[in-house]
């Protein structure tokens, strides 16, 4: 489940990012992380901290709950 969770999280982040028309670079800049780390989060190679997840949700104008939805 752990692996599935992070894959789904990355997918949800990418989907929402594309919905609001941001590039990975733009989102990374808004959150204050590097482009490389942003890309790794989206493909589940890296796991964001809770603080980073909260910043991502704010930048994506959504909630942590929506980003972590497994459906």
PQR file with spaces between the fields and no chain letter, atoms N, CA, C, O and H, PARSE charges and radii, in Angstrom:
ATOM       1  N    UNK     1       0.825   -1.196    0.000 -0.4000 1.5000
ATOM       2  CA   UNK     1       0.000    0.000    0.000 -0.0000 2.0000
ATOM       3  C    UNK     1       0.867    1.256    0.000  0.5500 1.7000
ATOM       4  O    UNK     1       0.526    2.240   -0.658 -0.5500 1.4000
ATOM       5  N    UNK     2       1.962    1.237    0.715 -0.4000 1.5000
ATOM       6  CA   UNK     2       2.827    2.400    0.814 -0.0000 2.0000
ATOM       7  C    UNK     2       3.263    2.889   -0.563  0.5500 1.7000
ATOM       8  O    UNK     2       3.175    4.081   -0.858 -0.5500 1.4000
ATOM       9  H    UNK     2       2.239    0.438    1.250  0.4000 1.0000
ATOM      10  N    UNK     3       3.728    1.982   -1.396 -0.4000 1.5000
ATOM      11  CA   UNK     3       4.155    2.322   -2.746 -0.0000 2.0000
ATOM      12  C    UNK     3       2.978    2.856   -3.561  0.5500 1.7000
ATOM      13  O    UNK     3       3.107    3.849   -4.277 -0.5500 1.4000
ATOM      14  H    UNK     3       3.799    1.014   -1.156  0.4000 1.0000
ATOM      15  N    UNK     4       1.839    2.192   -3.445 -0.4000 1.5000
ATOM      16  CA   UNK     4       0.637    2.625   -4.171 -0.0000 2.0000
ATOM      17  C    UNK     4       0.224    4.029   -3.728  0.5500 1.7000
ATOM      18  O    UNK     4      -0.147    4.858   -4.558 -0.5500 1.4000
ATOM      19  H    UNK     4       1.734    1.385   -2.864  0.4000 1.0000
ATOM      20  N    UNK     5       0.286    4.292   -2.439 -0.4000 1.5000
ATOM      21  CA   UNK     5      -0.093    5.598   -1.912 -0.0000 2.0000
ATOM      22  C    UNK     5       0.734    6.709   -2.559  0.5500 1.7000
ATOM      23  O    UNK     5       0.176    7.706   -3.017 -0.5500 1.4000
ATOM      24  H    UNK     5       0.588    3.618   -1.764  0.4000 1.0000
ATOM      25  N    UNK     6       2.049    6.547   -2.601 -0.4000 1.5000
ATOM      26  CA   UNK     6       2.909    7.594   -3.147 -0.0000 2.0000
ATOM      27  C    UNK     6       2.767    7.730   -4.655  0.5500 1.7000
ATOM      28  O    UNK     6       2.907    8.830   -5.190 -0.5500 1.4000
ATOM      29  H    UNK     6       2.503    5.737   -2.229  0.4000 1.0000
ATOM      30  N    UNK     7       2.491    6.626   -5.352 -0.4000 1.5000
ATOM      31  CA   UNK     7       2.227    6.710   -6.789 -0.0000 2.0000
ATOM      32  C    UNK     7       0.938    7.484   -7.045  0.5500 1.7000
ATOM      33  O    UNK     7       0.879    8.319   -7.948 -0.5500 1.4000
ATOM      34  H    UNK     7       2.377    5.732   -4.917  0.4000 1.0000
ATOM      35  N    UNK     8      -0.089    7.207   -6.253 -0.4000 1.5000
ATOM      36  CA   UNK     8      -1.368    7.891   -6.398 -0.0000 2.0000
ATOM      37  C    UNK     8      -1.237    9.362   -6.018  0.5500 1.7000
ATOM      38  O    UNK     8      -1.810   10.229   -6.677 -0.5500 1.4000
ATOM      39  H    UNK     8      -0.041    6.529   -5.520  0.4000 1.0000
ATOM      40  N    UNK     9      -0.485    9.642   -4.958 -0.4000 1.5000
ATOM      41  CA   UNK     9      -0.241   11.022   -4.548 -0.0000 2.0000
ATOM      42  C    UNK     9       0.428   11.796   -5.684  0.5500 1.7000
ATOM      43  O    UNK     9      -0.009   12.893   -6.033 -0.5500 1.4000
ATOM      44  H    UNK     9      -0.019    8.937   -4.423  0.4000 1.0000
ATOM      45  N    UNK    10       1.474   11.232   -6.250 -0.4000 1.5000
ATOM      46  CA   UNK    10       2.165   11.885   -7.358 -0.0000 2.0000
ATOM      47  C    UNK    10       1.258   12.120   -8.547  0.5500 1.7000
ATOM      48  O    UNK    10       1.299   13.176   -9.177 -0.5500 1.4000
ATOM      49  H    UNK    10       1.829   10.341   -5.966  0.4000 1.0000
ATOM      50  N    UNK    11       0.444   11.130   -8.845 -0.4000 1.5000
ATOM      51  CA   UNK    11      -0.504   11.241   -9.947 -0.0000 2.0000
ATOM      52  C    UNK    11      -1.528   12.348   -9.682  0.5500 1.7000
ATOM      53  O    UNK    11      -1.861   13.119  -10.582 -0.5500 1.4000
ATOM      54  H    UNK    11       0.410   10.272   -8.332  0.4000 1.0000
ATOM      55  N    UNK    12      -2.019   12.420   -8.463 -0.4000 1.5000
ATOM      56  CA   UNK    12      -2.994   13.456   -8.093 -0.0000 2.0000
ATOM      57  C    UNK    12      -2.378   14.851   -8.171  0.5500 1.7000
ATOM      58  O    UNK    12      -3.028   15.797   -8.615 -0.5500 1.4000
ATOM      59  H    UNK    12      -1.748   11.793   -7.732  0.4000 1.0000
ATOM      60  N    UNK    13      -1.128   14.975   -7.739 -0.4000 1.5000
ATOM      61  CA   UNK    13      -0.438   16.267   -7.812 -0.0000 2.0000
ATOM      62  C    UNK    13      -0.277   16.683   -9.272  0.5500 1.7000
ATOM      63  O    UNK    13      -0.568   17.823   -9.634 -0.5500 1.4000
ATOM      64  H    UNK    13      -0.600   14.206   -7.379  0.4000 1.0000
ATOM      65  N    UNK    14       0.184   15.760  -10.102 -0.4000 1.5000
ATOM      66  CA   UNK    14       0.382   16.061  -11.517 -0.0000 2.0000
ATOM      67  C    UNK    14      -0.929   16.451  -12.194  0.5500 1.7000
ATOM      68  O    UNK    14      -0.982   17.422  -12.948 -0.5500 1.4000
ATOM      69  H    UNK    14       0.420   14.834   -9.808  0.4000 1.0000
ATOM      70  N    UNK    15      -1.975   15.694  -11.922 -0.4000 1.5000
ATOM      71  CA   UNK    15      -3.279   15.966  -12.525 -0.0000 2.0000
ATOM      72  C    UNK    15      -3.769   17.366  -12.147  0.5500 1.7000
ATOM      73  O    UNK    15      -4.209   18.129  -13.007 -0.5500 1.4000
ATOM      74  H    UNK    15      -1.932   14.905  -11.310  0.4000 1.0000
ATOM      75  N    UNK    16      -3.689   17.693  -10.865 -0.4000 1.5000
ATOM      76  CA   UNK    16      -4.154   19.007  -10.405 -0.0000 2.0000
ATOM      77  C    UNK    16      -3.279   20.128  -10.973  0.5500 1.7000
ATOM      78  O    UNK    16      -3.782   21.184  -11.355 -0.5500 1.4000
ATOM      79  H    UNK    16      -3.332   17.072  -10.167  0.4000 1.0000
ATOM      80  N    UNK    17      -1.972   19.889  -11.024 -0.4000 1.5000
ATOM      81  CA   UNK    17      -1.048   20.881  -11.584 -0.0000 2.0000
ATOM      82  C    UNK    17      -1.420   21.191  -13.027  0.5500 1.7000
ATOM      83  O    UNK    17      -1.450   22.353  -13.434 -0.5500 1.4000
ATOM      84  H    UNK    17      -1.563   19.031  -10.713  0.4000 1.0000
ATOM      85  N    UNK    18      -1.703   20.150  -13.796 -0.4000 1.5000
ATOM      86  CA   UNK    18      -2.067   20.342  -15.196 -0.0000 2.0000
ATOM      87  C    UNK    18      -3.430   21.015  -15.331  0.5500 1.7000
ATOM      88  O    UNK    18      -3.637   21.820  -16.239 -0.5500 1.4000
ATOM      89  H    UNK    18      -1.679   19.206  -13.466  0.4000 1.0000
ATOM      90  N    UNK    19      -4.360   20.690  -14.434 -0.4000 1.5000
ATOM      91  CA   UNK    19      -5.694   21.298  -14.472 -0.0000 2.0000
ATOM      92  C    UNK    19      -5.628   22.815  -14.316  0.5500 1.7000
ATOM      93  O    UNK    19      -6.395   23.544  -14.946 -0.5500 1.4000
ATOM      94  H    UNK    19      -4.192   20.036  -13.696  0.4000 1.0000
ATOM      95  N    UNK    20      -4.714   23.283  -13.481 -0.4000 1.5000
ATOM      96  CA   UNK    20      -4.639   24.730  -13.273 -0.0000 2.0000
ATOM      97  C    UNK    20      -3.562   25.393  -14.133  0.5500 1.7000
ATOM      98  O    UNK    20      -3.298   26.589  -14.003 -0.5500 1.4000
ATOM      99  H    UNK    20      -4.090   22.692  -12.970  0.4000 1.0000
ATOM     100  N    UNK    21      -2.946   24.603  -15.010 -0.4000 1.5000
ATOM     101  CA   UNK    21      -2.049   25.158  -16.013 -0.0000 2.0000
ATOM     102  C    UNK    21      -0.666   25.550  -15.529  0.5500 1.7000
ATOM     103  O    UNK    21      -0.077   26.503  -16.039 -0.5500 1.4000
ATOM     104  H    UNK    21      -3.160   23.632  -15.116  0.4000 1.0000
ATOM     105  N    UNK    22      -0.140   24.823  -14.548 -0.4000 1.5000
ATOM     106  CA   UNK    22       1.209   25.099  -14.065 -0.0000 2.0000
ATOM     107  C    UNK    22       2.193   24.080  -14.616  0.5500 1.7000
ATOM     108  O    UNK    22       1.856   22.910  -14.793 -0.5500 1.4000
ATOM     109  H    UNK    22      -0.618   24.049  -14.134  0.4000 1.0000
ATOM     110  N    UNK    23       3.405   24.531  -14.884 -0.4000 1.5000
ATOM     111  CA   UNK    23       4.484   23.604  -15.210 -0.0000 2.0000
ATOM     112  C    UNK    23       5.067   23.076  -13.896  0.5500 1.7000
ATOM     113  O    UNK    23       4.787   23.610  -12.824 -0.5500 1.4000
ATOM     114  H    UNK    23       3.679   25.482  -14.740  0.4000 1.0000
ATOM     115  N    UNK    24       5.872   22.031  -13.993 -0.4000 1.5000
ATOM     116  CA   UNK    24       6.549   21.541  -12.791 -0.0000 2.0000
ATOM     117  C    UNK    24       7.422   22.642  -12.196  0.5500 1.7000
ATOM     118  O    UNK    24       7.480   22.801  -10.977 -0.5500 1.4000
ATOM     119  H    UNK    24       6.100   21.597  -14.864  0.4000 1.0000
ATOM     120  N    UNK    25       8.100   23.401  -13.052 -0.4000 1.5000
ATOM     121  CA   UNK    25       8.972   24.475  -12.570 -0.0000 2.0000
ATOM     122  C    UNK    25       8.177   25.533  -11.826  0.5500 1.7000
ATOM     123  O    UNK    25       8.597   25.990  -10.762 -0.5500 1.4000
ATOM     124  H    UNK    25       8.053   23.272  -14.043  0.4000 1.0000
ATOM     125  N    UNK    26       7.044   25.925  -12.368 -0.4000 1.5000
ATOM     126  CA   UNK    26       6.221   26.945  -11.715 -0.0000 2.0000
ATOM     127  C    UNK    26       5.739   26.469  -10.349  0.5500 1.7000
ATOM     128  O    UNK    26       5.759   27.227   -9.379 -0.5500 1.4000
ATOM     129  H    UNK    26       6.703   25.554  -13.232  0.4000 1.0000
ATOM     130  N    UNK    27       5.305   25.215  -10.275 -0.4000 1.5000
ATOM     131  CA   UNK    27       4.842   24.673   -8.999 -0.0000 2.0000
ATOM     132  C    UNK    27       6.000   24.573   -8.009  0.5500 1.7000
ATOM     133  O    UNK    27       5.860   24.942   -6.843 -0.5500 1.4000
ATOM     134  H    UNK    27       5.289   24.599  -11.063  0.4000 1.0000
ATOM     135  N    UNK    28       7.129   24.078   -8.472 -0.4000 1.5000
ATOM     136  CA   UNK    28       8.307   23.975   -7.601 -0.0000 2.0000
ATOM     137  C    UNK    28       8.685   25.347   -7.053  0.5500 1.7000
ATOM     138  O    UNK    28       9.012   25.470   -5.873 -0.5500 1.4000
ATOM     139  H    UNK    28       7.243   23.779   -9.419  0.4000 1.0000
ATOM     140  N    UNK    29       8.645   26.373   -7.887 -0.4000 1.5000
ATOM     141  CA   UNK    29       8.976   27.729   -7.452 -0.0000 2.0000
ATOM     142  C    UNK    29       7.989   28.237   -6.401  0.5500 1.7000
ATOM     143  O    UNK    29       8.389   28.873   -5.427 -0.5500 1.4000
ATOM     144  H    UNK    29       8.380   26.274   -8.846  0.4000 1.0000
ATOM     145  N    UNK    30       6.705   27.955   -6.600 -0.4000 1.5000
ATOM     146  CA   UNK    30       5.685   28.392   -5.644 -0.0000 2.0000
ATOM     147  C    UNK    30       5.884   27.739   -4.275  0.5500 1.7000
ATOM     148  O    UNK    30       5.640   28.353   -3.237 -0.5500 1.4000
ATOM     149  H    UNK    30       6.381   27.438   -7.392  0.4000 1.0000
ATOM     150  N    UNK    31       6.332   26.487   -4.297 -0.4000 1.5000
ATOM     151  CA   UNK    31       6.474   25.715   -3.058 -0.0000 2.0000
ATOM     152  C    UNK    31       7.850   25.921   -2.425  0.5500 1.7000
ATOM     153  O    UNK    31       8.030   25.696   -1.228 -0.5500 1.4000
ATOM     154  H    UNK    31       6.530   25.988   -5.140  0.4000 1.0000
ATOM     155  N    UNK    32       8.812   26.350   -3.232 -0.4000 1.5000
ATOM     156  CA   UNK    32      10.155   26.559   -2.714 -0.0000 2.0000
ATOM     157  C    UNK    32      11.006   25.295   -2.699  0.5500 1.7000
ATOM     158  O    UNK    32      11.851   25.111   -1.824 -0.5500 1.4000
ATOM     159  H    UNK    32       8.666   26.533   -4.204  0.4000 1.0000
ATOM     160  N    UNK    33      10.770   24.427   -3.682 -0.4000 1.5000
ATOM     161  CA   UNK    33      11.566   23.206   -3.822 -0.0000 2.0000
ATOM     162  C    UNK    33      12.185   23.192   -5.217  0.5500 1.7000
ATOM     163  O    UNK    33      11.805   23.987   -6.077 -0.5500 1.4000
ATOM     164  H    UNK    33      10.083   24.576   -4.393  0.4000 1.0000
ATOM     165  N    UNK    34      13.127   22.300   -5.436 -0.4000 1.5000
ATOM     166  CA   UNK    34      13.777   22.201   -6.730 -0.0000 2.0000
ATOM     167  C    UNK    34      12.930   21.461   -7.748  0.5500 1.7000
ATOM     168  O    UNK    34      12.085   20.640   -7.394 -0.5500 1.4000
ATOM     169  H    UNK    34      13.436   21.655   -4.738  0.4000 1.0000
ATOM     170  N    UNK    35      13.163   21.760   -9.008 -0.4000 1.5000
ATOM     171  CA   UNK    35      12.461   21.092  -10.103 -0.0000 2.0000
ATOM     172  C    UNK    35      12.686   19.579  -10.060  0.5500 1.7000
ATOM     173  O    UNK    35      11.754   18.804  -10.275 -0.5500 1.4000
ATOM     174  H    UNK    35      13.850   22.428   -9.296  0.4000 1.0000
ATOM     175  N    UNK    36      13.903   19.167   -9.786 -0.4000 1.5000
ATOM     176  CA   UNK    36      14.229   17.746   -9.728 -0.0000 2.0000
ATOM     177  C    UNK    36      13.394   17.035   -8.660  0.5500 1.7000
ATOM     178  O    UNK    36      12.841   15.964   -8.909 -0.5500 1.4000
ATOM     179  H    UNK    36      14.660   19.796   -9.611  0.4000 1.0000
ATOM     180  N    UNK    37      13.305   17.634   -7.479 -0.4000 1.5000
ATOM     181  CA   UNK    37      12.515   17.048   -6.390 -0.0000 2.0000
ATOM     182  C    UNK    37      11.037   17.012   -6.771  0.5500 1.7000
ATOM     183  O    UNK    37      10.348   16.030   -6.494 -0.5500 1.4000
ATOM     184  H    UNK    37      13.754   18.504   -7.276  0.4000 1.0000
ATOM     185  N    UNK    38      10.549   18.080   -7.407 -0.4000 1.5000
ATOM     186  CA   UNK    38       9.145   18.124   -7.836 -0.0000 2.0000
ATOM     187  C    UNK    38       8.846   16.974   -8.784  0.5500 1.7000
ATOM     188  O    UNK    38       7.837   16.284   -8.634 -0.5500 1.4000
ATOM     189  H    UNK    38      11.109   18.877   -7.633  0.4000 1.0000
ATOM     190  N    UNK    39       9.716   16.769   -9.753 -0.4000 1.5000
ATOM     191  CA   UNK    39       9.525   15.670  -10.701 -0.0000 2.0000
ATOM     192  C    UNK    39       9.537   14.319  -10.008  0.5500 1.7000
ATOM     193  O    UNK    39       8.751   13.434  -10.346 -0.5500 1.4000
ATOM     194  H    UNK    39      10.536   17.328   -9.875  0.4000 1.0000
ATOM     195  N    UNK    40      10.423   14.162   -9.045 -0.4000 1.5000
ATOM     196  CA   UNK    40      10.515   12.883   -8.318 -0.0000 2.0000
ATOM     197  C    UNK    40       9.279   12.629   -7.463  0.5500 1.7000
ATOM     198  O    UNK    40       8.879   11.478   -7.290 -0.5500 1.4000
ATOM     199  H    UNK    40      11.061   14.881   -8.770  0.4000 1.0000
ATOM     200  N    UNK    41       8.674   13.676   -6.932 -0.4000 1.5000
ATOM     201  CA   UNK    41       7.433   13.504   -6.167 -0.0000 2.0000
ATOM     202  C    UNK    41       6.342   12.985   -7.094  0.5500 1.7000
ATOM     203  O    UNK    41       5.603   12.070   -6.730 -0.5500 1.4000
ATOM     204  H    UNK    41       8.999   14.611   -7.073  0.4000 1.0000
ATOM     205  N    UNK    42       6.237   13.557   -8.284 -0.4000 1.5000
ATOM     206  CA   UNK    42       5.169   13.164   -9.213 -0.0000 2.0000
ATOM     207  C    UNK    42       5.302   11.723   -9.685  0.5500 1.7000
ATOM     208  O    UNK    42       4.295   11.101  -10.024 -0.5500 1.4000
ATOM     209  H    UNK    42       6.838   14.300   -8.580  0.4000 1.0000
ATOM     210  N    UNK    43       6.515   11.174   -9.718 -0.4000 1.5000
ATOM     211  CA   UNK    43       6.682    9.785  -10.153 -0.0000 2.0000
ATOM     212  C    UNK    43       6.989    8.843   -8.982  0.5500 1.7000
ATOM     213  O    UNK    43       7.381    7.694   -9.185 -0.5500 1.4000
ATOM     214  H    UNK    43       7.332   11.679   -9.442  0.4000 1.0000
ATOM     215  N    UNK    44       6.807    9.341   -7.766 -0.4000 1.5000
ATOM     216  CA   UNK    44       6.935    8.552   -6.532 -0.0000 2.0000
ATOM     217  C    UNK    44       8.351    8.043   -6.272  0.5500 1.7000
ATOM     218  O    UNK    44       8.527    7.015   -5.618 -0.5500 1.4000
ATOM     219  H    UNK    44       6.489   10.275   -7.601  0.4000 1.0000
ATOM     220  N    UNK    45       9.360    8.753   -6.777 -0.4000 1.5000
ATOM     221  CA   UNK    45      10.746    8.412   -6.438 -0.0000 2.0000
ATOM     222  C    UNK    45      11.151    9.078   -5.132  0.5500 1.7000
ATOM     223  O    UNK    45      12.055    8.609   -4.441 -0.5500 1.4000
ATOM     224  H    UNK    45       9.217    9.588   -7.308  0.4000 1.0000
ATOM     225  N    UNK    46      10.474   10.179   -4.796 -0.4000 1.5000
ATOM     226  CA   UNK    46      10.733   10.893   -3.546 -0.0000 2.0000
ATOM     227  C    UNK    46       9.409   11.117   -2.826  0.5500 1.7000
ATOM     228  O    UNK    46       8.349   11.221   -3.442 -0.5500 1.4000
ATOM     229  H    UNK    46       9.740   10.561   -5.357  0.4000 1.0000
ATOM     230  N    UNK    47       9.507   11.187   -1.511 -0.4000 1.5000
ATOM     231  CA   UNK    47       8.324   11.374   -0.675 -0.0000 2.0000
ATOM     232  C    UNK    47       8.380   12.755   -0.033  0.5500 1.7000
ATOM     233  O    UNK    47       9.351   13.083    0.649 -0.5500 1.4000
ATOM     234  H    UNK    47      10.369   11.103   -1.010  0.4000 1.0000
ATOM     235  N    UNK    48       7.341   13.568   -0.247 -0.4000 1.5000
ATOM     236  CA   UNK    48       7.348   14.900    0.353 -0.0000 2.0000
ATOM     237  C    UNK    48       7.074   14.827    1.854  0.5500 1.7000
ATOM     238  O    UNK    48       6.355   13.944    2.322 -0.5500 1.4000
ATOM     239  H    UNK    48       6.552   13.302   -0.801  0.4000 1.0000
ATOM     240  N    UNK    49       7.655   15.764    2.599 -0.4000 1.5000
ATOM     241  CA   UNK    49       7.326   15.875    4.018 -0.0000 2.0000
ATOM     242  C    UNK    49       5.900   16.407    4.144  0.5500 1.7000
ATOM     243  O    UNK    49       5.317   16.882    3.169 -0.5500 1.4000
ATOM     244  H    UNK    49       8.239   16.482    2.219  0.4000 1.0000
ATOM     245  N    UNK    50       5.356   16.326    5.326 -0.4000 1.5000
ATOM     246  CA   UNK    50       4.017   16.861    5.555 -0.0000 2.0000
ATOM     247  C    UNK    50       3.999   18.364    5.270  0.5500 1.7000
ATOM     248  O    UNK    50       3.052   18.869    4.666 -0.5500 1.4000
ATOM     249  H    UNK    50       5.829   15.941    6.118  0.4000 1.0000
ATOM     250  N    UNK    51       5.025   19.070    5.695 -0.4000 1.5000
ATOM     251  CA   UNK    51       5.088   20.518    5.425 -0.0000 2.0000
ATOM     252  C    UNK    51       5.066   20.799    3.927  0.5500 1.7000
ATOM     253  O    UNK    51       4.364   21.703    3.473 -0.5500 1.4000
ATOM     254  H    UNK    51       5.794   18.660    6.186  0.4000 1.0000
ATOM     255  N    UNK    52       5.833   20.029    3.160 -0.4000 1.5000
ATOM     256  CA   UNK    52       5.862   20.212    1.708 -0.0000 2.0000
ATOM     257  C    UNK    52       4.519   19.859    1.091  0.5500 1.7000
ATOM     258  O    UNK    52       4.064   20.530    0.165 -0.5500 1.4000
ATOM     259  H    UNK    52       6.403   19.295    3.529  0.4000 1.0000
ATOM     260  N    UNK    53       3.885   18.810    1.596 -0.4000 1.5000
ATOM     261  CA   UNK    53       2.569   18.415    1.088 -0.0000 2.0000
ATOM     262  C    UNK    53       1.538   19.516    1.329  0.5500 1.7000
ATOM     263  O    UNK    53       0.700   19.784    0.468 -0.5500 1.4000
ATOM     264  H    UNK    53       4.255   18.264    2.348  0.4000 1.0000
ATOM     265  N    UNK    54       1.598   20.141    2.477 -0.4000 1.5000
ATOM     266  CA   UNK    54       0.682   21.247    2.781 -0.0000 2.0000
ATOM     267  C    UNK    54       0.938   22.415    1.823  0.5500 1.7000
ATOM     268  O    UNK    54      -0.009   23.010    1.308 -0.5500 1.4000
ATOM     269  H    UNK    54       2.279   19.924    3.176  0.4000 1.0000
ATOM     270  N    UNK    55       2.200   22.742    1.585 -0.4000 1.5000
ATOM     271  CA   UNK    55       2.540   23.819    0.644 -0.0000 2.0000
ATOM     272  C    UNK    55       2.094   23.483   -0.775  0.5500 1.7000
ATOM     273  O    UNK    55       1.625   24.357   -1.503 -0.5500 1.4000
ATOM     274  H    UNK    55       2.969   22.258    2.003  0.4000 1.0000
ATOM     275  N    UNK    56       2.238   22.225   -1.167 -0.4000 1.5000
ATOM     276  CA   UNK    56       1.776   21.801   -2.491 -0.0000 2.0000
ATOM     277  C    UNK    56       0.267   21.983   -2.616  0.5500 1.7000
ATOM     278  O    UNK    56      -0.220   22.502   -3.620 -0.5500 1.4000
ATOM     279  H    UNK    56       2.620   21.514   -0.575  0.4000 1.0000
ATOM     280  N    UNK    57      -0.464   21.558   -1.600 -0.4000 1.5000
ATOM     281  CA   UNK    57      -1.923   21.694   -1.632 -0.0000 2.0000
ATOM     282  C    UNK    57      -2.320   23.164   -1.752  0.5500 1.7000
ATOM     283  O    UNK    57      -3.218   23.506   -2.521 -0.5500 1.4000
ATOM     284  H    UNK    57      -0.068   21.136   -0.785  0.4000 1.0000
ATOM     285  N    UNK    58      -1.654   24.030   -0.995 -0.4000 1.5000
ATOM     286  CA   UNK    58      -1.966   25.462   -1.066 -0.0000 2.0000
ATOM     287  C    UNK    58      -1.655   26.020   -2.452  0.5500 1.7000
ATOM     288  O    UNK    58      -2.455   26.771   -3.009 -0.5500 1.4000
ATOM     289  H    UNK    58      -0.925   23.753   -0.370  0.4000 1.0000
ATOM     290  N    UNK    59      -0.516   25.663   -3.005 -0.4000 1.5000
ATOM     291  CA   UNK    59      -0.120   26.159   -4.329 -0.0000 2.0000
ATOM     292  C    UNK    59      -1.057   25.649   -5.416  0.5500 1.7000
ATOM     293  O    UNK    59      -1.287   26.322   -6.421 -0.5500 1.4000
ATOM     294  H    UNK    59       0.133   25.052   -2.552  0.4000 1.0000
ATOM     295  N    UNK    60      -1.595   24.452   -5.202 -0.4000 1.5000
ATOM     296  CA   UNK    60      -2.500   23.844   -6.180 -0.0000 2.0000
ATOM     297  C    UNK    60      -3.966   24.197   -5.919  0.5500 1.7000
ATOM     298  O    UNK    60      -4.866   23.703   -6.598 -0.5500 1.4000
ATOM     299  H    UNK    60      -1.408   23.905   -4.386  0.4000 1.0000
ATOM     300  N    UNK    61      -4.189   25.060   -4.926 -0.4000 1.5000
ATOM     301  CA   UNK    61      -5.542   25.516   -4.590 -0.0000 2.0000
ATOM     302  C    UNK    61      -6.473   24.347   -4.321  0.5500 1.7000
ATOM     303  O    UNK    61      -7.592   24.289   -4.831 -0.5500 1.4000
ATOM     304  H    UNK    61      -3.458   25.462   -4.374  0.4000 1.0000
ATOM     305  N    UNK    62      -5.992   23.424   -3.516 -0.4000 1.5000
ATOM     306  CA   UNK    62      -6.767   22.236   -3.150 -0.0000 2.0000
ATOM     307  C    UNK    62      -6.418   21.878   -1.709  0.5500 1.7000
ATOM     308  O    UNK    62      -5.793   22.669   -1.002 -0.5500 1.4000
ATOM     309  H    UNK    62      -5.083   23.471   -3.101  0.4000 1.0000
ATOM     310  N    UNK    63      -6.819   20.693   -1.277 -0.4000 1.5000
ATOM     311  CA   UNK    63      -6.554   20.257    0.083 -0.0000 2.0000
ATOM     312  C    UNK    63      -5.617   19.058    0.097  0.5500 1.7000
ATOM     313  O    UNK    63      -5.492   18.337   -0.893 -0.5500 1.4000
ATOM     314  H    UNK    63      -7.327   20.050   -1.851  0.4000 1.0000
ATOM     315  N    UNK    64      -4.968   18.861    1.225 -0.4000 1.5000
ATOM     316  CA   UNK    64      -4.140   17.661    1.392 -0.0000 2.0000
ATOM     317  C    UNK    64      -5.015   16.419    1.222  0.5500 1.7000
ATOM     318  O    UNK    64      -4.585   15.426    0.635 -0.5500 1.4000
ATOM     319  H    UNK    64      -5.069   19.447    2.029  0.4000 1.0000
ATOM     320  N    UNK    65      -6.229   16.480    1.731 -0.4000 1.5000
ATOM     321  CA   UNK    65      -7.165   15.361    1.613 -0.0000 2.0000
ATOM     322  C    UNK    65      -7.409   14.997    0.136  0.5500 1.7000
ATOM     323  O    UNK    65      -7.416   13.820   -0.223 -0.5500 1.4000
ATOM     324  H    UNK    65      -6.578   17.287    2.208  0.4000 1.0000
ATOM     325  N    UNK    66      -7.604   15.996   -0.698 -0.4000 1.5000
ATOM     326  CA   UNK    66      -7.822   15.726   -2.120 -0.0000 2.0000
ATOM     327  C    UNK    66      -6.568   15.127   -2.769  0.5500 1.7000
ATOM     328  O    UNK    66      -6.662   14.220   -3.596 -0.5500 1.4000
ATOM     329  H    UNK    66      -7.598   16.953   -0.406  0.4000 1.0000
ATOM     330  N    UNK    67      -5.408   15.637   -2.390 -0.4000 1.5000
ATOM     331  CA   UNK    67      -4.163   15.121   -2.986 -0.0000 2.0000
ATOM     332  C    UNK    67      -3.880   13.690   -2.544  0.5500 1.7000
ATOM     333  O    UNK    67      -3.260   12.929   -3.287 -0.5500 1.4000
ATOM     334  H    UNK    67      -5.331   16.374   -1.718  0.4000 1.0000
ATOM     335  N    UNK    68      -4.316   13.316   -1.367 -0.4000 1.5000
ATOM     336  CA   UNK    68      -4.033   11.969   -0.855 -0.0000 2.0000
ATOM     337  C    UNK    68      -5.190   11.007   -1.077  0.5500 1.7000
ATOM     338  O    UNK    68      -5.158    9.879   -0.585 -0.5500 1.4000
ATOM     339  H    UNK    68      -4.820   13.933   -0.763  0.4000 1.0000
ATOM     340  N    UNK    69      -6.209   11.436   -1.809 -0.4000 1.5000
ATOM     341  CA   UNK    69      -7.353   10.575   -2.115 -0.0000 2.0000
ATOM     342  C    UNK    69      -6.907    9.396   -2.976  0.5500 1.7000
ATOM     343  O    UNK    69      -6.312    9.589   -4.036 -0.5500 1.4000
ATOM     344  H    UNK    69      -6.235   12.352   -2.209  0.4000 1.0000
ATOM     345  N    UNK    70      -7.192    8.192   -2.528 -0.4000 1.5000
ATOM     346  CA   UNK    70      -6.749    6.993   -3.242 -0.0000 2.0000
ATOM     347  C    UNK    70      -7.760    6.500   -4.274  0.5500 1.7000
ATOM     348  O    UNK    70      -7.500    5.507   -4.954 -0.5500 1.4000
ATOM     349  H    UNK    70      -7.676    8.035   -1.667  0.4000 1.0000
ATOM     350  N    UNK    71      -8.876    7.150   -4.405 -0.4000 1.5000
ATOM     351  CA   UNK    71      -9.897    6.727   -5.393 -0.0000 2.0000
ATOM     352  C    UNK    71      -9.562    7.185   -6.788  0.5500 1.7000
ATOM     353  O    UNK    71     -10.313    6.912   -7.725 -0.5500 1.4000
ATOM     354  H    UNK    71      -9.088    7.957   -3.853  0.4000 1.0000
